[in-house]
Amino acid sequence: MGNKVRVRYAPSPTGFLHIGGARSALFNYLYAKRNGGDFVFRIEDTDIERNVKGGEESQLNDLMWLGIVPDESPLNPNPKYAPYRQMERLEMYHKYAKWLIDQGYAYECYCSEEELDKSREEQYARGINAPKYDRHCLHLSEEEKEKYKKEGRKPCIRLKLEDHLTISFDDLIRGKVVFNNDDIGDWVIMKSNGIPTYNFAVVIDDHMMEITHVLRGEEHLSNTPKQIQLYKYFGWEVPTFGHMTIIVNENGKKLSKRDNNILQFMSQYRDLGYLPEAIFNFILLLGWTPNEEREIFTLEEAKEIFDPSRMSASPSMFDQRKLNWMNSQYIRKLSDEDYLSFIKPYLAKVIDLEKYSDEQLLFMANMFKSEIQYGAQIVDLLKPLFAYHLEENDEIKEILSLESTPKVLASFEEHLKTIDNLEIETVKQLFKDVGSETGIKGKALYMPIRLMLTGQMHGAELVNIIKLLGKEEAIKRLNK
């Protein structure tokens, strides 16, 4: 294994890029870039039945959207390490599985599922809370193997663990971690269909691709001793491991993909109008603490300061409110040109973009720039201005039934008819004139006009609404 830092993110294409996966990829990427290394994108596609069409493309595209660009991937292979999909590496796994059998480190197992279930139940009955394989097939004779084959049984291959062996390693995040082989049992490295299991294939892949550091979620912690045993048998250098804390919801429960209260996939955030810079920044702080008092970081800044020693071993809480706040900060910093480009797809859900100039669209979008937390929010904010509907509730009825309301509306319409140029300052003066003429001010002055123009009591600044609607449309609504 070379001295150059090489890390990898190796998802299975059984779904799309999840918050947890994005964080794993990000921390690996930052660690590589901080140390002048390579970030590898590899696909673990051996779970054929669960693979999702487009899963691989979605994972890679969403990573690149976040700014996490792999140095190597199926689309950008290094011939020295290719291929990057496990189903294209089967021959290699079979070769190493055979070597393990030849060396006495692995053996064929012909046990059926029913027999394995029976063995587990017997162990439970004897008070064993963590049953393991009973090694029924460890010393089968050739005659016994032939008998099983004639019954139509196809063997899997199990790794023979060293008895009473303690396996320890120094975790980048958790410090020293210790396991005992007696608690694990001989595990399957190759299934009976000839497809490798995760713990076997990942060791072969990591070694052949010269991976030096493995940063992954803590759900993989129990896999590590199994993998280290394989490294020991092969005589290969063991990479440095680091296991990131779990992500929990606001109730302290592990984030579940079935938790519909939280959006968890990058594709969902892209569709709703979250900026990749904001998502990256938010994920960066899920389990990692900077050595300075600030929360907003660019990707380039993170590359310079990322230090795995500042990763937390305590669960990280997914705070949707904080993500929304962070995204709003990034939206506000967008230039007019970038903001218009970003917001146009959402404006198109309300209006025909062809009917407006970019200047008009920008004015329209800027009315809400300071209050939206993500792009799609502008749809509901704009709708009342283009699909008029007067809400009905007691508060609205009370305002419209005020004795002063007809006087305000009549005065406002008369003054509006005399104005040719509906600029902001002109409209502000218009309200002053109506107030002076009627002697009415405050809520009694502004709210009836807002209700008649938008149908709602809240929304964008009234002067902006009037400029946006234009003189003809505003008068039309007043007369409704």
PyMOL commands that set and color helices and strands:
alter all, ss='L'
color gray80, all
select helices_A, chain A and resi 19-34+48-50+55-65+86-88+90-102+113-125+142-150+181-183+198-208+218-234+266-272+276-284+299-305+308-310+320-332+336-347+353-355+358-366+377-386+394-400+405-417+424-438+443-454+462-478
alter helices_A, ss='H'
color red, helices_A
select strands_A, chain A and resi 6-9+38-41+106-109+156-159+166-171+175-180+188-190+213-217+240-244+247-248+316-317
alter strands_A, ss='S'
color yellow, strands_A
deselect
rebuild
show_as cartoon
